[in-house]
Amino acid sequence: MAMTPDDEIEAEARALLRETIQRSRWYSSLSEERRRQLIDGDVDRHWPVMVPDARKRLEQGIRQSRDG
């Protein structure tokens, strides 16, 4: 099943936020399992913050594939 543009943007925004948090030292004193749980919650709550960056990344990918 193909993703809709909104689904693609949400998936990309979630991935960008998860990457950002994982690279940070957030929750570094916690166990890996607890850290993952907290990051999952942060991603669920705050992914909309990354929508502009996600849209930009997806648009750049489309342009690159067209210019290919």
C-alpha atoms as an extended CHARMM CRD file, in Angstrom:
* protein
*
        68  EXT
         1         1  MET       CA              0.0000000000        0.0000000000        0.0000000000  PROA      1               0.0000000000
         2         2  ALA       CA              1.3670000000        3.4100000000       -0.9480000000  PROA      2               0.0000000000
         3         3  MET       CA              1.7420000000        6.1130000000        1.6480000000  PROA      3               0.0000000000
         4         4  THR       CA             -0.1070000000        9.3910000000        1.2640000000  PROA      4               0.0000000000
         5         5  PRO       CA              1.9850000000       12.5770000000        1.2250000000  PROA      5               0.0000000000
         6         6  ASP       CA              0.8230000000       13.3710000000        4.7840000000  PROA      6               0.0000000000
         7         7  ASP       CA              1.8770000000        9.8980000000        5.9650000000  PROA      7               0.0000000000
         8         8  GLU       CA              5.2600000000       10.3190000000        4.2920000000  PROA      8               0.0000000000
         9         9  ILE       CA              5.7930000000       13.6770000000        5.9690000000  PROA      9               0.0000000000
        10        10  GLU       CA              4.7920000000       12.2840000000        9.3710000000  PROA      10              0.0000000000
        11        11  ALA       CA              7.0860000000        9.2700000000        8.9850000000  PROA      11              0.0000000000
        12        12  GLU       CA              9.9920000000       11.4940000000        7.9550000000  PROA      12              0.0000000000
        13        13  ALA       CA              9.3110000000       13.9530000000       10.8050000000  PROA      13              0.0000000000
        14        14  ARG       CA              9.2460000000       11.1130000000       13.3250000000  PROA      14              0.0000000000
        15        15  ALA       CA             12.5030000000        9.6910000000       11.9560000000  PROA      15              0.0000000000
        16        16  LEU       CA             14.2110000000       13.0920000000       12.0530000000  PROA      16              0.0000000000
        17        17  LEU       CA             13.1290000000       13.7260000000       15.6330000000  PROA      17              0.0000000000
        18        18  ARG       CA             14.1720000000       10.2310000000       16.7580000000  PROA      18              0.0000000000
        19        19  GLU       CA             17.6100000000       10.6830000000       15.1350000000  PROA      19              0.0000000000
        20        20  THR       CA             18.0300000000       14.0690000000       16.7970000000  PROA      20              0.0000000000
        21        21  ILE       CA             17.1090000000       12.7790000000       20.2460000000  PROA      21              0.0000000000
        22        22  GLN       CA             19.1960000000        9.6200000000       19.9260000000  PROA      22              0.0000000000
        23        23  ARG       CA             22.2740000000       11.6340000000       18.9500000000  PROA      23              0.0000000000
        24        24  SER       CA             21.7620000000       13.8870000000       21.9460000000  PROA      24              0.0000000000
        25        25  ARG       CA             22.6650000000       12.9870000000       25.4990000000  PROA      25              0.0000000000
        26        26  TRP       CA             19.0150000000       13.1100000000       26.5850000000  PROA      26              0.0000000000
        27        27  TYR       CA             18.2280000000       10.4500000000       29.1520000000  PROA      27              0.0000000000
        28        28  SER       CA             21.7910000000        9.1290000000       28.9970000000  PROA      28              0.0000000000
        29        29  SER       CA             21.7970000000        8.1640000000       32.6710000000  PROA      29              0.0000000000
        30        30  LEU       CA             18.8780000000        5.7630000000       32.2030000000  PROA      30              0.0000000000
        31        31  SER       CA             18.8430000000        2.1480000000       31.0680000000  PROA      31              0.0000000000
        32        32  GLU       CA             18.5610000000        1.5950000000       27.3240000000  PROA      32              0.0000000000
        33        33  GLU       CA             15.0140000000        0.2480000000       27.7060000000  PROA      33              0.0000000000
        34        34  ARG       CA             13.8140000000        3.2340000000       29.7590000000  PROA      34              0.0000000000
        35        35  ARG       CA             15.6100000000        5.6770000000       27.4510000000  PROA      35              0.0000000000
        36        36  ARG       CA             13.8910000000        4.0840000000       24.4370000000  PROA      36              0.0000000000
        37        37  GLN       CA             10.5050000000        4.3600000000       26.1480000000  PROA      37              0.0000000000
        38        38  LEU       CA             11.0020000000        8.0430000000       26.8870000000  PROA      38              0.0000000000
        39        39  ILE       CA             12.2580000000        8.7680000000       23.3870000000  PROA      39              0.0000000000
        40        40  ASP       CA              9.2420000000        6.9300000000       21.9250000000  PROA      40              0.0000000000
        41        41  GLY       CA              6.9540000000        9.1500000000       24.0040000000  PROA      41              0.0000000000
        42        42  ASP       CA              8.7920000000       12.3000000000       22.9740000000  PROA      42              0.0000000000
        43        43  VAL       CA              8.5330000000       11.3280000000       19.3100000000  PROA      43              0.0000000000
        44        44  ASP       CA              4.7960000000       10.5980000000       19.6480000000  PROA      44              0.0000000000
        45        45  ARG       CA              4.1700000000       13.9840000000       21.2750000000  PROA      45              0.0000000000
        46        46  HSD       CA              6.5340000000       16.2750000000       19.4240000000  PROA      46              0.0000000000
        47        47  TRP       CA              6.9700000000       14.9900000000       15.8490000000  PROA      47              0.0000000000
        48        48  PRO       CA              4.9360000000       17.9220000000       14.4120000000  PROA      48              0.0000000000
        49        49  VAL       CA              7.8380000000       20.2140000000       15.3320000000  PROA      49              0.0000000000
        50        50  MET       CA              9.9030000000       18.5000000000       12.6300000000  PROA      50              0.0000000000
        51        51  VAL       CA              7.3220000000       18.7750000000        9.8220000000  PROA      51              0.0000000000
        52        52  PRO       CA              9.0080000000       21.7220000000        8.0480000000  PROA      52              0.0000000000
        53        53  ASP       CA             12.3640000000       19.9060000000        8.0230000000  PROA      53              0.0000000000
        54        54  ALA       CA             10.7280000000       16.6600000000        6.9260000000  PROA      54              0.0000000000
        55        55  ARG       CA              8.8940000000       18.3610000000        4.0790000000  PROA      55              0.0000000000
        56        56  LYS       CA             12.1160000000       20.0250000000        2.9500000000  PROA      56              0.0000000000
        57        57  ARG       CA             14.0470000000       16.7380000000        3.0450000000  PROA      57              0.0000000000
        58        58  LEU       CA             11.3630000000       14.9290000000        1.0640000000  PROA      58              0.0000000000
        59        59  GLU       CA             11.1710000000       17.7190000000       -1.5220000000  PROA      59              0.0000000000
        60        60  GLN       CA             14.9540000000       17.6620000000       -1.9420000000  PROA      60              0.0000000000
        61        61  GLY       CA             14.8510000000       13.9130000000       -2.4640000000  PROA      61              0.0000000000
        62        62  ILE       CA             12.1880000000       14.2750000000       -5.1480000000  PROA      62              0.0000000000
        63        63  ARG       CA             14.1870000000       16.9840000000       -6.9190000000  PROA      63              0.0000000000
        64        64  GLN       CA             17.3610000000       14.9030000000       -6.8050000000  PROA      64              0.0000000000
        65        65  SER       CA             15.6030000000       11.8760000000       -8.2530000000  PROA      65              0.0000000000
        66        66  ARG       CA             14.1570000000       13.9760000000      -11.0820000000  PROA      66              0.0000000000
        67        67  ASP       CA             17.5080000000       15.6100000000      -11.8190000000  PROA      67              0.0000000000
        68        68  GLY       CA             19.1600000000       12.2580000000      -11.3360000000  PROA      68              0.0000000000
